[in-house]
Amino acid sequence: MVATNVTKPSPSHTIPVIPTHCKAGVVVNEGPNFEVRVATVPVPTPGPDEILVRLNATGLCSSDLHLMAADLGTPPMSAFGVRSPGHEGAGIVVQVGANVKTFQVGDRAGIKPILDTCNNCDLCWDDKETYCSGAVLTGLAVAGTYQQFIVSPARYASPIPDGIPDEVAAPIMCSAST
């Protein structure tokens, strides 16, 4: 299942207006009887190595359902202060950090289940960062793709080629990247 937002991308020469708050799907009653409600949350600000993405589509993965039901054996989202799940998203870059060279405003980007890693252990160096003990999981340890805007380290965001619709790209961020 994929949720989409029909807004069109801004041309790269246009500086988009970034709101201070956005809508998000947030979990209430985390556990077997969880509910997801729409709430207003602050729009995050990217750091020097990060991008801010306005999401146009997000997937609904079985992992998300298990995280919301708190039955995976992982610490619950609430242990990290996270209320907005989701780990597969696609949208438009609306802001880039000062050090980012790989994305520009107006580029399309995908958000994956792993938002970042330590990048300093043998697992990371051997292309096995999925097993990094310092991995930051999108929608578990940090706010996920069930909101309109998300920050991602540029090195972990995936460029989305022209011709692939966001509603197709979003679930690929999980199924093809894990």
C-alpha positions as CSV (number, residue, x, y, z in Angstrom):
1,M,0.0,0.0,0.0
2,V,1.4,3.4,-0.9
3,A,0.2,6.8,0.2
4,T,0.8,9.6,-2.2
5,N,0.7,13.4,-2.3
6,V,-0.1,14.8,-5.7
7,T,2.0,18.0,-5.5
8,K,4.4,18.4,-8.3
9,P,8.2,18.9,-7.9
10,S,9.6,22.4,-7.9
11,P,12.0,23.3,-10.7
12,S,15.6,23.3,-9.3
13,H,15.9,27.0,-9.9
14,T,13.0,27.8,-7.6
15,I,13.5,28.1,-3.9
16,P,10.5,26.4,-2.2
17,V,8.8,27.9,0.7
18,I,9.4,25.5,3.6
19,P,6.7,25.6,6.4
20,T,7.6,25.4,10.1
21,H,5.1,22.6,10.7
22,C,3.7,19.8,8.6
23,K,1.1,17.0,8.8
24,A,2.2,13.5,10.0
25,G,0.7,10.2,10.7
26,V,1.5,9.6,14.3
27,V,1.0,6.4,16.4
28,V,-1.2,6.6,19.5
29,N,-1.8,3.6,21.8
30,E,1.4,1.9,20.6
31,G,0.9,-1.8,21.0
32,P,-1.7,-4.4,19.9
33,N,-4.5,-1.8,19.7
34,F,-2.4,1.0,18.0
35,E,-4.0,3.8,16.0
36,V,-2.5,6.2,13.5
37,R,-3.9,9.8,13.6
38,V,-3.0,12.9,11.7
39,A,-1.1,15.5,13.8
40,T,0.9,18.6,13.2
41,V,4.7,18.2,13.8
42,P,7.7,20.6,13.3
43,V,9.5,20.4,10.0
44,P,13.0,19.2,10.7
45,T,16.0,21.4,9.7
46,P,18.9,19.7,7.8
47,G,22.4,19.7,9.2
48,P,25.4,20.5,7.0
49,D,25.6,17.0,5.5
50,E,21.8,16.4,5.2
51,I,18.9,17.1,2.9
52,L,15.3,18.0,3.6
53,V,12.9,16.0,1.5
54,R,9.2,16.9,0.9
55,L,7.7,13.4,0.6
56,N,5.2,12.7,-2.1
57,A,4.8,9.0,-1.4
58,T,5.4,6.5,1.4
59,G,5.0,2.8,1.5
60,L,3.2,0.8,4.2
61,C,5.4,-2.1,5.0
62,S,4.6,-5.1,7.3
63,S,7.5,-4.0,9.4
64,D,5.7,-0.7,10.1
65,L,2.7,-2.6,11.3
66,H,4.8,-4.7,13.6
67,L,6.7,-1.6,15.0
68,M,3.3,0.1,15.7
69,A,2.0,-3.0,17.3
70,A,5.3,-3.2,19.3
71,D,5.6,-7.0,18.6
72,L,9.0,-7.2,16.9
73,G,11.1,-7.6,20.0
74,T,12.8,-4.2,19.3
75,P,12.5,-1.3,21.7
76,P,9.3,0.5,21.0
77,M,9.3,3.7,18.9
78,S,8.2,5.6,22.0
79,A,11.5,4.6,23.7
80,F,13.2,6.8,21.1
81,G,10.6,9.6,21.3
82,V,9.3,8.7,17.8
83,R,5.7,8.9,17.0
84,S,5.8,8.9,13.1
85,P,6.7,5.5,11.6
86,G,7.6,4.6,8.0
87,H,10.8,3.7,6.3
88,E,10.2,3.9,2.6
89,G,9.6,7.3,1.0
90,A,10.1,9.3,-2.1
91,G,9.9,13.0,-2.8
92,I,11.6,16.2,-3.7
93,V,14.7,17.8,-2.1
94,V,13.7,21.2,-0.8
95,Q,16.8,22.1,1.1
96,V,20.4,21.0,1.2
97,G,23.0,21.3,3.9
98,A,26.1,23.4,3.3
99,N,28.4,20.4,2.7
100,V,26.0,18.5,0.4
101,K,27.4,18.1,-3.2
102,T,25.3,15.1,-4.4
103,F,21.8,16.7,-4.3
104,Q,20.3,20.0,-5.3
105,V,17.0,21.6,-4.5
106,G,14.4,20.1,-6.9
107,D,16.2,16.7,-7.2
108,R,14.1,13.6,-6.4
109,A,15.3,11.5,-3.5
110,G,14.3,8.3,-1.8
111,I,14.4,7.5,2.0
112,K,15.4,4.0,3.0
113,P,15.0,1.8,6.2
114,I,18.5,2.7,7.4
115,L,18.9,6.4,7.7
116,D,22.5,6.4,8.8
117,T,25.3,4.2,10.2
118,C,28.5,4.7,12.2
119,N,30.5,4.4,8.9
120,N,33.4,3.5,11.1
121,C,33.2,-0.3,11.8
122,D,34.2,-3.4,9.9
123,L,30.6,-4.1,9.0
124,C,30.2,-0.7,7.4
125,W,33.6,-1.0,5.6
126,D,32.6,-4.4,4.3
127,D,29.3,-3.2,2.8
128,K,27.3,-4.9,5.6
129,E,26.1,-1.7,7.2
130,T,22.7,-3.3,7.7
131,Y,24.3,-5.1,10.6
132,C,26.0,-2.0,12.1
133,S,25.3,-1.7,15.8
134,G,25.2,2.1,15.3
135,A,22.6,2.0,12.5
136,V,19.8,4.5,12.8
137,L,16.6,3.0,11.7
138,T,14.1,5.3,9.9
139,G,10.7,5.2,11.6
140,L,12.0,3.6,14.8
141,A,15.0,5.6,16.1
142,V,14.1,8.7,14.2
143,A,10.9,10.1,12.7
144,G,9.8,8.2,9.6
145,T,8.2,8.7,6.3
146,Y,4.6,9.1,7.6
147,Q,5.1,12.8,7.6
148,Q,5.4,15.4,4.8
149,F,9.0,16.4,5.4
150,I,12.0,14.3,6.5
151,V,15.7,14.9,6.9
152,S,18.3,12.4,5.7
153,P,22.0,12.3,5.5
154,A,22.7,13.0,1.8
155,R,25.0,9.9,1.7
156,Y,22.1,7.6,2.6
157,A,19.4,9.1,0.4
158,S,18.9,7.6,-3.1
159,P,18.5,9.6,-6.2
160,I,15.4,8.7,-8.1
161,P,15.7,8.6,-11.9
162,D,13.3,10.5,-14.1
163,G,10.5,8.2,-15.4
164,I,10.0,6.3,-12.1
165,P,6.9,7.7,-10.3
166,D,7.3,8.4,-6.6
167,E,4.6,5.9,-5.7
168,V,6.7,3.2,-7.4
169,A,10.0,4.4,-6.0
170,A,8.9,4.6,-2.4
171,P,8.3,0.9,-1.7
172,I,11.5,0.1,-3.7
173,M,13.5,2.0,-1.0
174,C,12.7,-0.9,1.3
175,S,12.4,-4.0,-0.8
176,A,15.4,-3.3,-3.0
177,S,17.7,-1.8,-0.4
178,T,17.6,-4.4,2.3
